[in-house]
Amino acid sequence: MGLRGWIKRLERDAREEMIEIPQQDGAVKRFPQSAGMEAFMALMDGRDHPLAEAARNSSEREWTHSFYSAFPIDEDIEDLSE
């Protein structure tokens, strides 16, 4: 296997471990698997996360109707936790 084939195989293996979210403009946003939990925890804390933003801007229903896009961030909500 030549260098080019070896590099392509490495790229393919790396993509299998990534979360890929297609965007409305045709681009694809990629995140490591650990970003899923980070995004979920950020949303539970009322913060936004790049993965959640990508889910809201996705061209696929699977992402736009996922729990990642179910929590719109509203900065005007009063914090009653204290």
C-alpha positions in Angstrom: 0.0 0.0 0.0 1.4 3.3 -1.0 1.6 6.5 1.1 -1.6 7.9 -0.5 -3.6 4.8 0.2 -2.3 4.7 3.8 -3.3 8.3 4.4 -6.8 7.7 2.9 -7.3 4.8 5.2 -6.2 6.9 8.2 -8.7 9.6 7.2 -11.5 7.1 6.8 -10.8 5.5 10.2 -10.7 9.0 11.9 -14.1 9.9 10.3 -15.7 6.8 11.7 -15.0 8.1 15.2 -16.4 11.6 14.5 -19.9 13.0 14.9 -20.7 14.4 11.4 -23.6 17.0 11.1 -24.5 18.1 7.6 -25.3 21.8 7.4 -27.8 23.7 5.3 -25.1 25.3 3.2 -23.7 21.9 2.2 -20.8 21.9 4.6 -20.3 19.2 7.2 -19.4 20.0 10.8 -17.3 17.3 12.5 -16.9 16.8 16.2 -15.1 14.1 18.3 -17.3 11.6 20.1 -16.6 13.3 23.5 -18.3 16.5 22.2 -21.7 14.8 22.4 -21.5 14.6 26.2 -19.9 18.1 26.5 -22.8 19.6 24.4 -25.4 17.9 26.5 -23.9 19.1 29.8 -23.5 22.6 28.4 -27.1 22.7 27.4 -28.2 21.4 30.8 -26.3 24.3 32.3 -28.0 26.8 30.0 -24.9 27.4 27.9 -24.6 26.9 24.1 -22.2 24.5 22.5 -20.8 24.4 18.9 -22.3 20.9 18.4 -25.8 22.2 19.5 -25.5 25.2 17.1 -24.5 22.8 14.3 -27.5 20.6 15.1 -29.9 23.6 14.9 -28.4 24.6 11.5 -28.4 21.0 10.1 -30.1 20.0 6.9 -31.1 16.7 8.3 -34.2 16.1 10.3 -32.3 13.7 12.5 -30.3 16.6 13.9 -32.9 19.4 13.8 -35.3 17.3 15.9 -32.7 16.0 18.3 -32.4 17.0 21.9 -29.3 19.0 21.0 -31.5 21.5 19.1 -34.4 21.3 21.5 -33.0 23.8 23.9 -32.9 27.3 22.4 -30.6 29.5 24.4 -32.4 32.6 25.7 -30.2 35.1 27.5 -33.2 36.9 29.0 -34.2 34.1 31.4 -33.8 35.0 35.0 -31.6 32.6 37.0 -33.6 31.4 40.0 -31.1 28.9 41.2 -29.7 31.0 44.0 
